[in-house]
Structure formats: structure tokens, C-alpha cells
Amino acid sequence: MARDLETTLLRSFVTAVRAGSISRAAAALGQTQPALSQQLRKLEGVVGSPLLHRAPSGVSPTRTGEELLPYAERILALSAQALAETGRALTGHCGVGLLEDLAVSRLPQALADLARLHPGATLEVLILSDAAMRDAYDTGRVQLVLDEVPDLPWPPRWTVRIPLAWAAGQGVAADADPLPVVLFSNTCAWRTSVLEALEAAGRRWRVAFESNSLAGVLAALRAGLGVAALMPANIEPAMACHDASALPALPDVELGLARRPGTEGDALIDAVETALRRMI
């Protein structure tokens, strides 16, 4: 008998990974914890391998889970888009401004899938400085901006909190003293949050590398230079920090979406906003 990946099971898995906790995922899905655990075990049976590391502090994806996650998110996004948009041909232009850390996640793929469903529509994804993004928003090149709330060009329509997680370069011990840290450059709010968490925990640290781009931070981690705080979706399997319990808890990042006034009722922009919200 052919094996199928049921969307209900995939949604349970994705929600558990995003929440980092079976109990929080169950609450988000409106289910009981035992019911959700049963669904996760069923999916693991279909895949034939454990998908989650389970610990008192929460859950994190296994290597197989890391490999399945982007497929699961894309299947769910395509399913939702197909149900919402079948029979409606969308046209026009929609510019989307993204935080760099989101632009290297699955969001651009979800937008590309949406564009493929509607060949008459044009989607433009931009990663710009705060000033340039505000100008693109004010002039109408960008209709939607998904970024950290303080950096949005307009009050957010909705917000979501994403937990930061520790990533580690190969061979870097979480109990190193001082701890080698890879940081975003001075203008990044995450830098302050990471250093404050280390100071509050009484950990000695040293700056091993810093960059103003995610690409630079990821390169430093691949080179084994230290540990860094990243969004979970940007942590490569080889960077998973399995001894993160030796490191202090990290704060959440609050993301929000701003939509340019006067675009209400535009079917394409509505569809793009829906796709973004489903993928966060």
C-alpha cells in the first residue's frame, strides 16, 4: 500500500516544531496533548524514522525532521493556496518587503508557488535597508512589509512571536569559557538580546565574528567559529545545538506585517498576505 503524507499530520508536525513544545502546539491547534502526540507518532510511522527529539524542555527536530520540515511547510502552503485560489485568476503587481532572515527561509518559495498558480500576476520580493524600505512603501513599489515590529514603516496589521534558538559551529562546546559568539553587527537588536541573556546567566563570552548579514553569520557558523542566535528555520542541520541546555534561554522576536493603505480589496495582495501569514 502506498504511503501518504496527510496534511493533518504534517500540520501537527510543523506546529510542534514552530512552538518547540507539544503542549504549546496542542493549545495552538485546539487539541489535547495526547491526541497531538498520537498524530506525531503516526507521522513518524509513515516516514519510518523519529522526527522529534523530546526532552523536558521541549522538542526539536531530528535530522529526518529537519529534512521533512521544508517539504511539510510547502505542502501545507500549496494545499491552502489551491483551496483558496482555484478558479480565481489573480493579476496585477504586489511588492513584498522581507526581513533578510525571512528571505532565506521558505517564504520566497511559497510566494513563487503562488505566482506559478497565477501567471498573470507579478510578485516582487525586496530586502532593503529600513530607509529604503520605507521609501519603497511610501512610493507604492512595496505593498506588504514583513519585518521586526520596530522597523515597520506602518503600524502592523498583525504580529507573531518567533523564538530565537542557539546554533553552533561544528566542534564548538556550549560550555566553553569564554563562549565564542557570532553576532550580528551593532545595529541589530538581536545582538543586545543575546549579550544581555549571557550576562544575566553569568556567562563569560568573546566576540568570535560579526557581520551585518545573515550570510556572514551562517558562514562563520559553518567555519566552526562559535555559537549564534537565529530563527529556527535558518539553522542548518549541522548547526543544531544539542547541548543548548548549557546556554541561557533566548527571547522571542516579534514580527509584524504592515500593509499599505488603499490596498484593501486587492485580491492579489489579499492572497499574498494570507500566504505570508500561513507560513510564519
N, C-alpha and C positions, 0 to 999 in steps of 0.2 A: 504494500500500500504506500502511495506517495506521501511524503511528509509535507505538511503545510505550515506556514508561519501565520498563525491567526493574529489579526490586528489587535484583538483584545489582549492577548498575551504580550505582544510587543509593546503595547501602551503601558502595561503594568511594569514591564522591564525598564522602559525608558523613564517612567516616572520615578521608579525606585532609584535609578542611577542619579537622576537630577536632584532628588530630595536627599540622597545619601542616607536614607533611613527607611526601613519597611513601615514603621508606624506613621511617619510623616507622609509617605507615599499613599498609604491606605486612607489617611484622612483626606488627602487631595483628591483621591478617586472616589470617595464616599463608600469605601468598602471596609470590612473588618480586616484586621491584620492576618488572621488565619486564612481567610479567603484569598488575600493577595499572595501570601506565601505559597499557597497551593497552586495558584496560577504561575508563579515563578518556577516552581518545581516542574510543572507540566511543560513549560517552555524549555527548561534545561533538559527534560527528557526527549523533546523533539530534536533539539540541537545535538544532544548526546554528550554534553560536557557542562560542568558548572559555569555559571555566568557571573556569579557574585561572590566576593569574599564577605563573609558575615562575621561581625565582631560586635562586642558590647557597645562600641562607639558608633556603629552604623554599618553601612555596606559600601563596597566599592567594586567596580567591575574586574573580573579576571581577565586574562589575556584574550580568551574567547569572547568574553563580554565586550571588551574594547573593540574587537573586530566586528562584532554584531551590531554595536550601537549605531554607527552611521547608516547602516542599511535599515535598521529598525526605524530611525527617525525619518529617513527618506520615504520608506513605505507608508508610514503614517501621514506624512505631509502630502504625498501623492494621492492617497486614498481620500483625504479631506478635500483636496482641491478638485479631484474628479467628481465627487459628490456635489460640491458647491457650484462648480462651473460648467458641468456637462450641459450642452445645449445653449450656452451663452458665449458668444464670440466677443471677447473683450478687445478694445482698440485704444489707441492713444499712447501717451508717454507718462511714465512715473519714474521720478528720480528718488533714489533711496540713499541717505547718508548713514554710514555704519561706523561704529567704533571699530578700530583696527582688529581688536581681539575677536570681534564677531565676524569680521570679513574673512577670516581664515577658518571659520567653523563651517557647519553645514548650511548656514543661511543662504549664501550665494547659490548653492546647488538647488535649494528649494525655490529660489527666485528664477533660476534658469529653467527648472522644470515647469514653473508656471508660464514662463514665456513660450516654452515649447507647446504648451496646450493652447496658446493664443498667439499664433504667428502674426496677427495684425497689431499686436501691442509691442511697445518698446520699453524695456526696463533698463535703467542706468544706475549702477551702484558706484558710489563715490566714498573714498576715505580721504578726508581733508582735515586741516587744522581747524580749531574752533572758529577762528575768524573767517576763514574761507568757507566753512560750512554755513555759518550764519549768512554770509553774502549769497551763497547758492540758494539758501532757503528764502531769503528776502526777495531775490530776483525771480524765483519760481522755477529754477532749474531742479531743485530738490523739493519734493512734496512731503516726504516722510524722513524723520531722523530718529535712529535708534542708538542711544548713547547713554553714558552715565548722566544721571539726572542733573547735576550741577552744570554740565556742559551743553545742555539742550538749548536751542535757540528760542524755544517757546515752552510754556508750561506743558507737562506731559498729559496725554490722554489716559495713559495707564502706565503702571510701573510694575516691576518684578525684581525680586531679590535673588541673586545668584551667589552661592557660597564659593569663596576662593578656596583653593586646595594647594597643598605643597607638592611641588615637583622636584625631583632630584636628579642630578647628573650621575652617570654610572660611576660607582666607586665612592660616592660622597656619603659619609655616615651622618645621620641626623643628630648624633650625639657628639659631633666634632666640637672641639673647644680651642679657639673660637670657631663659630659656624661660618663657613664661606657662603655668602649670599649674593645672588644675581638679582639686580634691581633694575626697575625702570628709572629713567632719569628724573631729575629733581621736580619737574612739573607734574609728575604722576601722583595722584592721591594714594594709589596703592602702596607706593614706596613708604609713605608716612605710616600707613596702617600696619605694614609688615614690621617696620622697625619699632613701632610702639608695642606691638604684640611681643616681640623678642625682649624688649626692655622690661615689660611688665612681668615676663616669665623669668627674668634674671639671667637670660642667656647672653653670653659674650658672642659677638659677631664681627666679621670684617667684610668689606665690600670686595668681592672677587671679580666682579664685572658689572657694568651698567650700560644700558642702551636706551635710546628713546623709541625703539621699535620692538614689536613682538618678535620679528625675525631675528633680531640681535640677541634677545633673551633666550630664544629657543636654540640658537647656535651655541651659546655659552653652555646651556644645559647638555646639549649633545656632546660637547667637548669635555664634560665632566668637571666643570669649574665650580659648581656649588648647588644651592637649592634656590627655588624661586616660588612665588605665589602666582598662580594662574587660574583662569577659569577652567573647570574640569574638562570641557570639550577640547581644550587646546593642549592637554597633557598627552604626549605620545606614550604608548605602552611601555617603552624602555625607561620613561621618566617617572613611572609610578613610584611614589614614596611609601614603601611598605612598612617603614618604621616611623610613620608620621606621628605616632603617639609620643615620640620624644620631642616633638616640636609643639609650640603653642597653637591654640585654636586661632583661626583667621576670621576676620569679619566678612560679612556679605558685601557684595557690590550691588548698588541699586541702579538698575537700568530703567529707562523710560522711553516712550515713543511720543514725539511731537509731530503733529500733522498741520500742514499749512492751512490757515483759514481760507475759506472759499472753495475747498475741495470736497466738501460733503456731497454725497450722492454720486460721486465719480466711481463707476463700477470697477474700473481697473485699480484705482487707489484703494478702494474698499477691499478688493481681493488681495492686494499686496499686504495691506495691514493685517488682514486675517492670517495670511501665511506667516508673517513675522511673529505674530502672537502665538501661533501654534508651535513654532519651532523654538521659542525661548523657554 
